[in-house]
Every structure is written in C-alpha cells, then in structure tokens.
Amino acid sequence: MSVTAPRGFVAAGGAVGIKPAGAPDLAVVATADGRAVPTAAVFTTNLAAAAPVQVSRDHLAKSAGRAAATVLTSGNANAATGPGGIGVARRLCELVAAGVGAAPHEVLVCQTGLIGVPFPSEVLGAVGPVVAARAAGEEASRAAADAILTTDTVRKVAVAQVAAGGGRCTVGGMAKGAAMLAPRMATMLAVLTTDAEVAPGTLRVILREGVDASFNRVTVDGCTSTNDTVVLMASASAGAVPLGALGDAVAEVCRSLADQMVADAEGATKVARVVVTGAASDAEAHAAARKVAGSLLVKCSLNGADPYWGRVVSELGSAGVAFDLGRTSVSYGGTVVCAQGAPAPHDERAVAAHMAGRTVEIACDLGMGPGKGAVLTTDLGHGYIDENRATS
C-alpha cells in the first residue's frame, strides 16, 4: 500500500477517456470522511505554471492549508490552455468535492501530459463513478498509482513508519515521473499522506525540507516542467508524534519516490550518483554536483561506460564554485582516476567493471573546505531521444 497505508485515507483510480483505449487516467486521494485536513504542497517554479497549479495554489490559500481530497489526471497537462484550462481545473475540483462531501476549494488538482493541448472537457461526466469507487486498501492504492502514469513504465510508491516518543504513525506516497527531471522538482506529481497530527504551517516546513533533500536533488534532462506538484495531507488519525521523526519519515518517502523516478527515466540504461566533497560549502558542493550530473558530455560517457574523467573536471571548473585544479580528485566506484588535477595510476579493470554496471558513482573531492552534496542522474541514451524526438 502507499497513500492508503496511513489511517484516515481512501483512494481510487480509473479511466475517464483522457487517454485512448480505456487506459486509467484519473486518480483521487481523499480523507475517508470527506473532512478537510492540514495539507501542504510544493509547486513548480516554472513561470508558465499550468492551470492545475494555479488553481491548487488558490485553493490552499482560501482553505488556510487544508484539503479533503486531491484529484490527479494523466494524458493532458492542461498547461498553456488559457481561461478554459482554468475552468476545467476548477470543474474537476467541483466534481470531486461533490463526491466526497467537501467544498470545491478544499480539493487540490494535479494534471500531467501534453502541454498546449486543450483538455477534453467531455470526459468530465465520467469523473463521478471513479470518485465513488474510492476505498481503503492495497487495490485502491495501486489503482490510483497506476492512473497517474504517462511515459513511466512502473508505478512508484513508498511507505515509511514512525515509532518514536511513544507515538506511532505512517507516511505513504505515490508519484509519477520519468523525464523533464531537473532543478526545483521535476516533471512529476506526488501525493503523500500521513496519519500524524500536525499543524498546516509545520507540515509545510516538513514537506519543503523533504522535497529539497530528494526531488530537488535529481536531474535527468535539465528541463523544469509546468505542472510539478507534491502534496502532503495529514489526517491526525494516529495522534501526535515527534516532529523530527515525522520529518525523517517524509524525507524517506520522498527520497524513495525520487530514486524510483530516476531509475525509470526515459531511455536510461544507467543511474549515476555524483558526490562532491571538499567544497567551500554544502551549497557549492550541490552546485558542483548538479553541474556534473547535468552535463550532456558526462551523460554520454556514462551511456558508453567510458570513465572519461576529463569531462567531469571540466564541469567542476565551470560550476561557478571555489575551485583549484591542483586540489581536485575524481573517482569512479571508489577507484581514484584523477588526483591533484592529473591522471592517477589505477586499476583499469576495476573501473571498467564498475562502469559496466547499472549503477555508477562518481566522487569528486575539491579540497577546498567541508562542503558536501550529491545529485542523482542518468545517462543519455538512444531511448530518450526516440521518446522525445516527437510530441510525447
């Protein structure tokens, strides 16, 4: 189970006709009793924010950080669709609100798919039966997770338990995302739930910290979407737990979902973790790691299993952080290939074996200070180009 693992939540997923051939394309996550509960959300920083992002921001402001349900659709992003798109997003909230017994502004909406294509409003009449099918349990949770996928090949779910300070609670989550993964989240939708008791303001802090340590630490293609949204709803069914422990559990679920998205990235054959230590600060370490992780040349080397560390050093030197080539070292899978900015004698077979694997680690030490950071990325393969060389 995922979003229905915490007490007080139900879910549903089904087909309304956005996608062809009856593929599932609408999901709902709601409180079991239709009551609005503390809810936090983090949205894309893209200024071309889609209609659902605009509507959800407005609803959270009107409800003072409370929601009874989140509705998600896949197959059409409802982005760059003008006033009509806003109307569709609001209508989706109205339909779900009527089904769960809440006010329209107590429903959030997330949508994913093609940008600049008008949403097929004729499908709205099929929303009610999907909402009515909401239930607790694994089957409902799985149906909801499947209904939000686009180019994803697998559903992405995660659960974490909290048992601390005499309190117990659960955090569950589901997500979609396989490309346009870049700074400030990704082309992704995620809904997390918890049965912990926590105020809306505190929930916002916990979610932002969890997102920053996970979804903001991955990149596939350097593109930031119009629709990115992460929602966290708290039912309070389990009572209060230590906030630090709850934050750790939320971060754990976010990290798991982010890792699953990178592992399912379009066309990827390898997942790479770029680790930077010895930077002047953590912020500079993260900036340097992201520069390496986002490099098309480094990604191509990963695809070819070629440990061309010169490309890595070049990116470090242009990352805009404190840098001294004579202090820099690079290693692949723990084998140092560059020391003090020059080639280092090493076991070439060990490096080749590491590069041939599905998971690669590139570690860079700048020798400038205590800062450390890491970013998860993928290679750039033919499959990514095949998927994105036409509208998809």
KEKE-3310 file (N, C-alpha, C; in steps of 0.2 Angstrom, whole numbers, plus 5000, padded with zeros to 4 digits):
npx = (5004:5002:4997:4986:4990:4992:4981:4964:4963:4957:4957:4956:4956:4954:4948:4943:4943:4953:4965:4969:4960:4954:4963:4969:4967:4963:4964:4961:4964:4958:4952:4945:4932:4929:4932:4941:4958:4974:4985:4999:5009:5021:5025:5029:5043:5042:5037:5028:5017:5005:4987:4981:4991:4990:4976:4976:4986:4978:4967:4973:4977:4964:4958:4966:4977:4972:4964:4953:4953:4963:4964:4970:4975:4980:4988:4985:4991:4985:4990:4996:4983:4975:4960:4950:4957:4959:4946:4942:4950:4945:4932:4935:4938:4926:4918:4924:4924:4910:4908:4915:4910:4914:4920:4922:4935:4942:4948:4962:4971:4980:4988:4995:5004:5003:5008:5000:4988:4971:4961:4951:4935:4924:4925:4923:4911:4913:4919:4913:4909:4922:4927:4917:4921:4931:4941:4948:4964:4975:4972:4965:4974:4984:4978:4976:4989:4993:4985:4990:5001:5012:5023:5030:5036:5033:5024:5025:5028:5029:5032:5033:5037:5034:5039:5041:5045:5034:5024:5016:5015:5011:5018:5014:5016:5014:5019:5023:5034:5046:5054:5060:5066:5073:5081:5073:5062:5053:5047:5034:5022:5016:5009:5008:5003:4999:4995:4998:4996:4997:5001:4996:5006:5017:5018:5020:5034:5040:5037:5043:5057:5058:5056:5067:5078:5077:5068:5073:5086:5089:5092:5088:5086:5088:5077:5063:5047:5030:5020:5024:5020:5019:5011:5006:4996:4988:4980:4978:4974:4982:4987:4998:5016:5034:5040:5053:5055:5044:5047:5059:5053:5045:5054:5061:5051:5050:5063:5064:5054:5059:5071:5065:5059:5071:5077:5068:5069:5066:5073:5085:5099:5108:5110:5117:5126:5132:5144:5150:5163:5173:5170:5169:5157:5141:5131:5139:5145:5133:5130:5141:5140:5128:5131:5140:5131:5122:5128:5129:5139:5145:5135:5134:5146:5143:5133:5141:5149:5161:5175:5178:5186:5190:5180:5172:5180:5181:5168:5167:5176:5169:5158:5155:5160:5171:5187:5201:5211:5223:5220:5210:5202:5195:5185:5179:5167:5174:5187:5201:5204:5209:5220:5225:5222:5227:5231:5229:5238:5229:5218:5212:5204:5195:5188:5182:5174:5165:5159:5152:5141:5124:5122:5131:5144:5151:5163:5169:5182:5185:5194:5193:5186:5174:5162:5149:5139:5126:5120:5107:5107:5106:5111:5113:5104:5100:5086:5080:5080:5073:5060:5058:5059:5048:5032:5027)
npy = (4994:5012:5027:5024:5018:5025:5029:5034:5038:5036:5030:5030:5025:5026:5025:5039:5043:5052:5047:5036:5020:5016:5017:5019:5035:5044:5049:5048:5054:5055:5060:5049:5052:5064:5075:5091:5092:5096:5102:5102:5109:5109:5117:5119:5130:5135:5149:5147:5141:5128:5127:5118:5120:5133:5134:5125:5132:5143:5137:5132:5143:5149:5140:5140:5131:5118:5103:5091:5082:5076:5077:5069:5069:5061:5061:5073:5089:5101:5113:5129:5133:5143:5153:5143:5132:5134:5134:5121:5114:5120:5114:5101:5100:5104:5093:5082:5087:5087:5073:5068:5076:5088:5106:5115:5122:5115:5105:5099:5100:5090:5088:5080:5077:5081:5097:5113:5108:5108:5103:5088:5092:5084:5073:5075:5071:5057:5057:5056:5042:5036:5043:5039:5026:5026:5019:5011:5002:4990:4987:4999:5009:5005:5006:5020:5024:5019:5026:5038:5038:5042:5042:5034:5017:5009:5008:5020:5019:5022:5019:5023:5020:5027:5027:5033:5042:5037:5038:5033:5032:5033:5036:5038:5037:5041:5043:5050:5051:5052:5059:5076:5079:5090:5104:5111:5102:5091:5084:5079:5072:5070:5063:5063:5055:5056:5049:5056:5069:5086:5103:5114:5124:5119:5107:5112:5116:5104:5097:5104:5103:5089:5088:5096:5088:5078:5077:5088:5085:5078:5075:5073:5077:5091:5099:5109:5107:5112:5108:5103:5096:5092:5085:5085:5077:5077:5067:5066:5054:5046:5053:5064:5064:5064:5078:5079:5065:5063:5071:5065:5053:5058:5063:5051:5044:5053:5053:5039:5039:5049:5042:5031:5037:5042:5030:5025:5033:5040:5031:5028:5019:5018:5023:5036:5042:5057:5063:5076:5082:5091:5104:5122:5125:5117:5121:5125:5113:5106:5113:5111:5097:5096:5102:5093:5082:5086:5087:5085:5079:5071:5063:5056:5049:5041:5033:5026:5019:5024:5030:5044:5055:5068:5076:5077:5085:5096:5101:5103:5114:5124:5127:5138:5138:5139:5133:5123:5117:5109:5104:5095:5079:5064:5050:5034:5023:5021:5020:5029:5040:5052:5063:5077:5085:5078:5064:5048:5033:5018:5004:4998:4988:4987:4999:4998:4987:4993:5003:4996:4992:4994:5004:5018:5027:5043:5051:5066:5076:5092:5098:5110:5114:5110:5107:5097:5087:5079:5073:5064:5056:5051:5042:5047:5041:5032:5029:5039:5050:5044:5043:5057:5064:5067:5074:5069)
npz = (5000:4998:4998:5005:5016:5028:5041:5039:5026:5009:4992:4974:4957:4939:4922:4912:4900:4895:4890:4877:4872:4884:4895:4912:4919:4929:4945:4963:4979:4995:5011:5022:5028:5021:5027:5028:5030:5038:5025:5014:5001:4987:4973:4955:4950:4938:4928:4918:4924:4925:4923:4933:4944:4946:4951:4962:4971:4973:4980:4991:4998:5000:5009:5020:5021:5021:5015:5008:4998:4984:4967:4952:4936:4920:4905:4899:4901:4904:4902:4897:4891:4892:4898:4898:4902:4915:4920:4917:4927:4939:4938:4939:4952:4958:4955:4961:4974:4976:4976:4987:4998:5001:5001:4986:4986:4995:4988:4979:4963:4951:4936:4922:4907:4889:4884:4880:4874:4872:4886:4886:4889:4888:4895:4908:4913:4917:4928:4941:4944:4946:4957:4966:4968:4977:4990:5005:5007:4998:4984:4980:4982:4973:4961:4960:4959:4947:4938:4937:4929:4915:4903:4911:4916:4927:4942:4955:4972:4990:5007:5024:5042:5058:5074:5088:5103:5110:5101:5086:5069:5051:5035:5018:5000:4983:4966:4950:4936:4924:4915:4910:4922:4934:4941:4956:4958:4947:4931:4937:4948:4964:4978:4995:5011:5028:5044:5055:5068:5064:5063:5049:5046:5051:5044:5031:5032:5035:5023:5013:5017:5015:5001:4996:5000:4991:4979:4973:4971:4960:4943:4926:4912:4913:4911:4917:4922:4919:4928:4940:4956:4973:4986:5002:5014:5030:5042:5055:5062:5069:5080:5089:5085:5087:5079:5073:5070:5062:5051:5046:5041:5031:5023:5019:5012:5001:4996:4992:4982:4973:4969:4963:4952:4945:4942:4933:4922:4906:4893:4899:4904:4914:4931:4940:4953:4958:4968:4978:4988:5000:4996:4996:5003:5008:4999:4988:4985:4981:4970:4962:4960:4954:4942:4936:4935:4926:4914:4897:4890:4900:4903:4891:4891:4902:4896:4887:4895:4898:4907:4906:4914:4912:4907:4918:4927:4919:4920:4934:4935:4929:4936:4944:4957:4971:4966:4963:4952:4955:4967:4966:4965:4957:4957:4951:4957:4969:4965:4962:4949:4945:4953:4962:4951:4940:4930:4938:4943:4942:4944:4930:4926:4936:4937:4924:4926:4936:4928:4919:4926:4931:4941:4944:4953:4954:4962:4968:4975:4980:4988:4995:5006:5019:5013:5007:4995:4984:4969:4960:4944:4927:4913:4895:4883:4868:4869:4875:4866:4856:4862:4864:4852:4845:4848:4864)
capx = (5000:5005:4993:4980:4993:4991:4974:4960:4963:4955:4959:4953:4959:4950:4948:4938:4943:4958:4970:4965:4960:4952:4969:4967:4969:4961:4965:4958:4966:4954:4951:4939:4926:4927:4934:4947:4964:4980:4988:5005:5011:5026:5024:5035:5045:5041:5033:5022:5013:4999:4980:4980:4995:4986:4970:4978:4988:4972:4963:4976:4976:4957:4957:4971:4981:4968:4961:4949:4955:4967:4962:4975:4973:4986:4987:4984:4994:4981:4995:4995:4977:4970:4955:4947:4960:4957:4939:4942:4953:4940:4927:4937:4938:4919:4915:4927:4921:4903:4908:4917:4906:4918:4919:4927:4941:4945:4951:4968:4971:4986:4987:5001:5003:5005:5007:4997:4983:4965:4959:4944:4930:4918:4927:4921:4905:4914:4923:4909:4910:4929:4927:4913:4924:4936:4941:4955:4967:4980:4969:4963:4980:4988:4974:4977:4996:4993:4981:4994:5007:5012:5029:5033:5035:5031:5021:5030:5025:5033:5029:5038:5034:5037:5038:5046:5042:5028:5019:5016:5011:5013:5019:5014:5016:5014:5022:5024:5039:5051:5058:5060:5068:5078:5081:5066:5057:5054:5040:5032:5017:5017:5004:5010:4998:5001:4990:5001:4993:5002:4998:4997:5012:5023:5018:5024:5041:5042:5037:5049:5063:5059:5057:5073:5083:5075:5066:5077:5092:5089:5091:5088:5087:5089:5071:5058:5040:5025:5015:5026:5017:5020:5005:5006:4990:4989:4973:4978:4971:4986:4989:5005:5022:5039:5041:5059:5054:5039:5051:5063:5049:5043:5060:5062:5047:5052:5069:5062:5050:5064:5075:5062:5058:5077:5078:5063:5069:5065:5079:5091:5102:5112:5109:5123:5126:5138:5145:5155:5165:5178:5168:5169:5151:5137:5128:5143:5145:5127:5130:5146:5137:5122:5134:5142:5126:5118:5132:5127:5145:5146:5129:5136:5151:5140:5130:5146:5153:5168:5177:5182:5186:5192:5174:5170:5184:5179:5162:5168:5179:5165:5152:5154:5161:5178:5190:5208:5213:5228:5217:5204:5202:5189:5185:5173:5166:5179:5194:5204:5207:5212:5222:5228:5221:5231:5230:5232:5238:5223:5216:5208:5199:5190:5184:5178:5168:5160:5156:5148:5135:5118:5123:5138:5146:5156:5165:5174:5184:5188:5200:5193:5183:5170:5155:5147:5132:5126:5114:5106:5106:5106:5115:5109:5104:5096:5079:5077:5079:5067:5054:5056:5060:5042:5027:5025)
capy = (5000:5018:5033:5022:5015:5029:5029:5040:5040:5032:5032:5027:5026:5023:5028:5043:5045:5057:5043:5031:5013:5014:5017:5023:5042:5049:5046:5053:5053:5059:5058:5044:5055:5070:5081:5094:5091:5100:5100:5106:5107:5112:5118:5121:5137:5137:5154:5145:5136:5125:5128:5115:5123:5140:5133:5122:5137:5147:5134:5131:5150:5150:5135:5141:5125:5112:5099:5085:5077:5078:5074:5069:5066:5060:5061:5080:5093:5107:5119:5134:5131:5149:5153:5137:5127:5136:5132:5114:5113:5121:5110:5094:5101:5104:5086:5078:5089:5084:5066:5067:5080:5094:5112:5114:5125:5110:5100:5101:5096:5089:5085:5078:5075:5085:5104:5116:5104:5109:5097:5086:5093:5080:5067:5076:5067:5051:5058:5054:5035:5035:5046:5035:5020:5026:5014:5010:4995:4990:4988:5006:5012:5003:5009:5027:5025:5017:5030:5045:5037:5044:5038:5029:5010:5006:5013:5022:5020:5021:5019:5023:5020:5031:5024:5037:5046:5035:5039:5029:5035:5030:5040:5034:5041:5039:5048:5049:5055:5048:5064:5083:5079:5095:5108:5113:5096:5088:5083:5074:5073:5066:5064:5059:5055:5053:5049:5060:5075:5091:5109:5116:5128:5114:5102:5115:5116:5097:5095:5108:5100:5083:5089:5099:5083:5072:5079:5094:5083:5074:5078:5068:5081:5098:5103:5110:5106:5117:5105:5099:5097:5087:5087:5081:5078:5074:5065:5066:5048:5042:5057:5067:5060:5069:5081:5076:5058:5063:5074:5060:5048:5061:5063:5045:5043:5057:5050:5033:5041:5052:5037:5027:5041:5042:5023:5024:5039:5038:5029:5027:5012:5019:5028:5038:5047:5062:5065:5081:5083:5096:5111:5128:5125:5112:5124:5125:5106:5104:5116:5107:5090:5097:5104:5087:5077:5089:5088:5080:5075:5066:5058:5052:5045:5035:5028:5022:5016:5027:5034:5050:5060:5075:5079:5079:5090:5102:5104:5106:5120:5129:5126:5144:5137:5139:5128:5124:5110:5106:5101:5091:5072:5061:5043:5030:5017:5021:5020:5036:5040:5059:5065:5083:5088:5075:5056:5044:5026:5015:4998:5000:4983:4988:5005:4996:4983:4997:5007:4992:4991:4998:5010:5021:5033:5047:5055:5072:5080:5098:5100:5117:5115:5105:5106:5090:5087:5074:5073:5058:5057:5045:5043:5050:5035:5032:5028:5046:5053:5041:5045:5064:5067:5069:5076:5064)
capz = (5000:4998:5000:5009:5022:5034:5043:5038:5019:5004:4985:4968:4950:4934:4916:4910:4892:4893:4887:4872:4873:4891:4900:4918:4918:4934:4952:4969:4986:4999:5018:5022:5030:5017:5031:5026:5035:5036:5019:5012:4994:4984:4966:4951:4950:4931:4927:4914:4928:4922:4926:4940:4949:4948:4955:4969:4975:4976:4985:4998:5001:5003:5014:5025:5021:5022:5009:5009:4993:4978:4961:4948:4929:4916:4897:4896:4906:4905:4903:4892:4888:4893:4903:4898:4906:4922:4921:4918:4933:4944:4937:4942:4959:4960:4954:4967:4981:4977:4978:4994:5003:5004:4997:4980:4987:4999:4984:4975:4957:4948:4930:4918:4900:4884:4885:4875:4871:4876:4890:4883:4894:4888:4899:4915:4915:4919:4935:4947:4946:4949:4964:4970:4969:4982:4996:5008:5005:4993:4977:4978:4982:4967:4955:4960:4957:4940:4934:4936:4925:4907:4900:4916:4915:4933:4947:4960:4978:4996:5014:5030:5048:5063:5081:5092:5108:5112:5096:5080:5063:5044:5029:5012:4995:4976:4962:4943:4933:4920:4911:4912:4929:4934:4947:4959:4957:4940:4928:4942:4953:4970:4984:5001:5016:5035:5049:5061:5069:5064:5060:5042:5045:5052:5038:5025:5033:5034:5016:5009:5019:5012:4994:4995:5000:4987:4972:4971:4971:4954:4936:4920:4906:4914:4910:4923:4920:4921:4932:4946:4962:4978:4991:5009:5018:5037:5044:5063:5065:5074:5085:5088:5085:5087:5073:5069:5067:5056:5045:5043:5038:5025:5018:5017:5007:4996:4993:4988:4976:4968:4967:4958:4946:4941:4939:4927:4917:4899:4889:4903:4905:4920:4936:4942:4959:4958:4975:4979:4994:5000:4993:5001:5007:5006:4993:4982:4983:4977:4963:4958:4959:4948:4935:4933:4934:4921:4908:4892:4889:4905:4902:4885:4894:4906:4892:4883:4900:4897:4913:4904:4920:4910:4906:4925:4929:4915:4923:4940:4934:4926:4940:4947:4964:4973:4963:4961:4949:4959:4973:4964:4963:4954:4957:4949:4961:4974:4962:4960:4942:4945:4959:4962:4944:4935:4929:4944:4942:4944:4941:4924:4925:4942:4934:4918:4929:4939:4923:4916:4930:4931:4945:4944:4957:4953:4968:4967:4980:4978:4993:4997:5013:5022:5010:5003:4992:4980:4964:4956:4937:4922:4906:4890:4879:4862:4870:4877:4860:4852:4866:4864:4845:4843:4853:4868)
cpx = (5004:5001:4988:4983:4992:4983:4970:4960:4960:4957:4955:4957:4955:4951:4942:4938:4948:4963:4966:4964:4958:4958:4967:4971:4967:4962:4963:4961:4962:4954:4944:4932:4924:4929:4941:4952:4970:4984:4994:5006:5017:5025:5030:5036:5044:5036:5027:5018:5006:4993:4980:4985:4992:4980:4972:4981:4983:4968:4966:4976:4969:4956:4962:4975:4978:4965:4958:4951:4960:4965:4968:4973:4980:4984:4986:4986:4990:4985:4995:4989:4972:4965:4951:4950:4959:4950:4938:4945:4949:4934:4929:4936:4931:4916:4918:4924:4914:4903:4910:4914:4910:4917:4924:4934:4945:4948:4956:4968:4978:4985:4994:5000:5006:5003:5004:4991:4977:4963:4952:4939:4925:4919:4924:4915:4906:4918:4920:4910:4917:4929:4923:4916:4929:4936:4948:4958:4971:4978:4968:4969:4984:4984:4975:4984:4997:4990:4985:5000:5007:5017:5032:5031:5032:5028:5026:5027:5030:5029:5034:5034:5038:5035:5043:5042:5035:5022:5021:5012:5015:5014:5018:5014:5016:5016:5022:5030:5044:5055:5057:5061:5074:5077:5074:5061:5058:5047:5037:5026:5018:5012:5007:5004:5002:4995:4993:4997:4998:4999:5000:5004:5018:5023:5021:5031:5043:5042:5042:5056:5064:5060:5064:5079:5082:5074:5070:5084:5093:5089:5092:5090:5088:5082:5066:5051:5036:5020:5017:5022:5018:5015:5007:5000:4990:4982:4973:4975:4975:4989:4996:5011:5028:5040:5047:5058:5049:5043:5055:5059:5047:5048:5062:5058:5048:5058:5068:5058:5055:5068:5072:5060:5065:5078:5073:5063:5069:5072:5085:5093:5106:5109:5115:5122:5132:5138:5151:5157:5171:5177:5169:5163:5146:5133:5133:5145:5139:5128:5135:5143:5132:5125:5137:5136:5122:5122:5130:5133:5146:5141:5131:5141:5148:5137:5135:5151:5160:5170:5181:5182:5187:5185:5171:5174:5183:5173:5163:5171:5175:5158:5151:5156:5169:5181:5197:5210:5218:5226:5212:5206:5195:5190:5179:5173:5171:5186:5196:5207:5211:5214:5226:5228:5225:5230:5233:5232:5232:5222:5210:5202:5193:5186:5180:5172:5163:5156:5151:5141:5129:5119:5130:5139:5152:5158:5170:5176:5188:5193:5199:5189:5179:5163:5155:5140:5132:5119:5114:5104:5106:5110:5110:5109:5099:5088:5076:5076:5073:5061:5053:5057:5054:5037:5026:5024)
cpy = (5006:5024:5031:5018:5019:5029:5035:5042:5034:5034:5028:5029:5023:5027:5033:5045:5050:5053:5038:5024:5011:5014:5021:5030:5047:5045:5051:5050:5057:5056:5054:5047:5062:5076:5084:5094:5095:5097:5105:5104:5112:5112:5120:5128:5139:5143:5153:5140:5134:5127:5125:5118:5129:5139:5130:5127:5141:5144:5133:5138:5151:5146:5136:5134:5119:5109:5093:5080:5080:5074:5074:5066:5066:5059:5068:5085:5099:5113:5123:5133:5137:5148:5147:5132:5128:5133:5125:5111:5114:5116:5103:5094:5101:5097:5082:5080:5087:5077:5064:5071:5085:5100:5112:5117:5120:5104:5103:5097:5096:5086:5085:5076:5080:5093:5108:5113:5105:5102:5095:5086:5088:5074:5068:5073:5060:5051:5055:5047:5033:5037:5041:5028:5020:5022:5014:5003:4996:4990:4995:5010:5011:5006:5016:5028:5023:5022:5037:5044:5039:5039:5033:5022:5006:5011:5014:5024:5019:5022:5019:5024:5025:5028:5028:5041:5044:5035:5035:5032:5032:5036:5036:5039:5037:5044:5045:5053:5050:5053:5071:5083:5084:5099:5110:5108:5094:5088:5077:5077:5068:5068:5059:5060:5053:5054:5053:5067:5081:5097:5111:5119:5123:5109:5105:5115:5109:5095:5098:5105:5093:5083:5092:5093:5077:5074:5084:5092:5077:5078:5072:5072:5089:5102:5103:5111:5112:5115:5102:5101:5091:5090:5082:5082:5074:5073:5066:5060:5045:5047:5060:5062:5066:5072:5079:5070:5058:5066:5069:5055:5051:5061:5057:5043:5047:5055:5044:5035:5044:5047:5033:5031:5041:5035:5021:5029:5036:5037:5027:5020:5012:5024:5030:5043:5051:5065:5070:5082:5088:5103:5116:5128:5119:5115:5124:5118:5104:5107:5113:5100:5091:5098:5098:5082:5080:5089:5083:5076:5070:5061:5053:5047:5039:5030:5023:5018:5018:5032:5040:5055:5067:5079:5081:5085:5097:5105:5106:5113:5126:5130:5133:5143:5138:5133:5129:5117:5106:5102:5095:5083:5069:5053:5040:5024:5016:5021:5027:5036:5047:5061:5072:5086:5084:5067:5053:5037:5023:5008:4999:4995:4984:4994:5002:4992:4988:5001:5003:4990:4995:5004:5012:5027:5036:5052:5060:5075:5086:5101:5107:5119:5109:5103:5099:5091:5081:5075:5067:5060:5051:5047:5045:5044:5036:5032:5035:5050:5050:5043:5052:5068:5069:5071:5069:5066)
cpz = (5000:5002:5005:5015:5028:5035:5041:5030:5014:4997:4980:4962:4945:4928:4915:4903:4890:4888:4882:4875:4881:4896:4906:4917:4924:4941:4957:4975:4990:5007:5018:5024:5026:5021:5028:5032:5033:5030:5017:5005:4992:4977:4962:4951:4943:4931:4922:4917:4925:4926:4933:4945:4951:4953:4962:4973:4978:4981:4991:5002:5004:5009:5020:5026:5023:5016:5011:5004:4988:4972:4956:4941:4925:4909:4894:4902:4908:4906:4897:4888:4890:4898:4904:4902:4913:4924:4921:4925:4939:4944:4940:4949:4962:4960:4960:4973:4982:4979:4985:5000:5006:4999:4991:4982:4992:4995:4980:4969:4954:4941:4926:4911:4895:4886:4879:4871:4875:4880:4887:4888:4894:4892:4906:4917:4918:4926:4941:4949:4949:4956:4969:4972:4975:4988:4999:5005:4999:4986:4975:4977:4975:4961:4955:4957:4950:4936:4933:4931:4917:4904:4905:4914:4921:4937:4952:4967:4984:5002:5019:5036:5053:5070:5085:5097:5111:5107:5090:5074:5056:5039:5023:5006:4988:4972:4955:4941:4930:4916:4913:4920:4930:4940:4949:4956:4950:4937:4932:4946:4958:4975:4990:5007:5023:5039:5056:5062:5069:5060:5053:5041:5046:5046:5032:5026:5032:5027:5012:5011:5015:5005:4992:4995:4996:4980:4969:4971:4965:4948:4931:4914:4907:4912:4916:4920:4922:4926:4938:4952:4967:4984:4997:5013:5025:5040:5052:5066:5070:5080:5084:5089:5085:5080:5069:5066:5061:5050:5042:5039:5031:5020:5015:5011:5000:4992:4989:4982:4971:4965:4961:4951:4941:4938:4933:4922:4910:4895:4893:4904:4911:4925:4939:4948:4959:4965:4975:4986:4994:4996:4998:5006:5004:4999:4987:4980:4979:4970:4959:4955:4953:4942:4932:4931:4928:4914:4903:4890:4894:4905:4896:4887:4898:4901:4888:4888:4900:4903:4911:4909:4918:4909:4913:4927:4926:4918:4930:4940:4932:4930:4944:4955:4965:4970:4962:4958:4952:4965:4972:4962:4961:4955:4954:4953:4966:4971:4959:4953:4941:4952:4958:4954:4939:4935:4935:4942:4945:4941:4936:4924:4931:4940:4929:4921:4932:4934:4919:4919:4929:4935:4945:4949:4955:4959:4966:4973:4978:4982:4995:5003:5015:5019:5006:5000:4987:4975:4961:4949:4933:4917:4901:4884:4873:4863:4872:4871:4856:4856:4864:4857:4842:4849:4857:4875)
residu = (MET:SER:VAL:THR:ALA:PRO:ARG:GLY:PHE:VAL:ALA:ALA:GLY:GLY:ALA:VAL:GLY:ILE:LYS:PRO:ALA:GLY:ALA:PRO:ASP:LEU:ALA:VAL:VAL:ALA:THR:ALA:ASP:GLY:ARG:ALA:VAL:PRO:THR:ALA:ALA:VAL:PHE:THR:THR:ASN:LEU:ALA:ALA:ALA:ALA:PRO:VAL:GLN:VAL:SER:ARG:ASP:HIS:LEU:ALA:LYS:SER:ALA:GLY:ARG:ALA:ALA:ALA:THR:VAL:LEU:THR:SER:GLY:ASN:ALA:ASN:ALA:ALA:THR:GLY:PRO:GLY:GLY:ILE:GLY:VAL:ALA:ARG:ARG:LEU:CYS:GLU:LEU:VAL:ALA:ALA:GLY:VAL:GLY:ALA:ALA:PRO:HIS:GLU:VAL:LEU:VAL:CYS:GLN:THR:GLY:LEU:ILE:GLY:VAL:PRO:PHE:PRO:SER:GLU:VAL:LEU:GLY:ALA:VAL:GLY:PRO:VAL:VAL:ALA:ALA:ARG:ALA:ALA:GLY:GLU:GLU:ALA:SER:ARG:ALA:ALA:ALA:ASP:ALA:ILE:LEU:THR:THR:ASP:THR:VAL:ARG:LYS:VAL:ALA:VAL:ALA:GLN:VAL:ALA:ALA:GLY:GLY:GLY:ARG:CYS:THR:VAL:GLY:GLY:MET:ALA:LYS:GLY:ALA:ALA:MET:LEU:ALA:PRO:ARG:MET:ALA:THR:MET:LEU:ALA:VAL:LEU:THR:THR:ASP:ALA:GLU:VAL:ALA:PRO:GLY:THR:LEU:ARG:VAL:ILE:LEU:ARG:GLU:GLY:VAL:ASP:ALA:SER:PHE:ASN:ARG:VAL:THR:VAL:ASP:GLY:CYS:THR:SER:THR:ASN:ASP:THR:VAL:VAL:LEU:MET:ALA:SER:ALA:SER:ALA:GLY:ALA:VAL:PRO:LEU:GLY:ALA:LEU:GLY:ASP:ALA:VAL:ALA:GLU:VAL:CYS:ARG:SER:LEU:ALA:ASP:GLN:MET:VAL:ALA:ASP:ALA:GLU:GLY:ALA:THR:LYS:VAL:ALA:ARG:VAL:VAL:VAL:THR:GLY:ALA:ALA:SER:ASP:ALA:GLU:ALA:HIS:ALA:ALA:ALA:ARG:LYS:VAL:ALA:GLY:SER:LEU:LEU:VAL:LYS:CYS:SER:LEU:ASN:GLY:ALA:ASP:PRO:TYR:TRP:GLY:ARG:VAL:VAL:SER:GLU:LEU:GLY:SER:ALA:GLY:VAL:ALA:PHE:ASP:LEU:GLY:ARG:THR:SER:VAL:SER:TYR:GLY:GLY:THR:VAL:VAL:CYS:ALA:GLN:GLY:ALA:PRO:ALA:PRO:HIS:ASP:GLU:ARG:ALA:VAL:ALA:ALA:HIS:MET:ALA:GLY:ARG:THR:VAL:GLU:ILE:ALA:CYS:ASP:LEU:GLY:MET:GLY:PRO:GLY:LYS:GLY:ALA:VAL:LEU:THR:THR:ASP:LEU:GLY:HIS:GLY:TYR:ILE:ASP:GLU:ASN:ARG:ALA:THR:SER)
# end
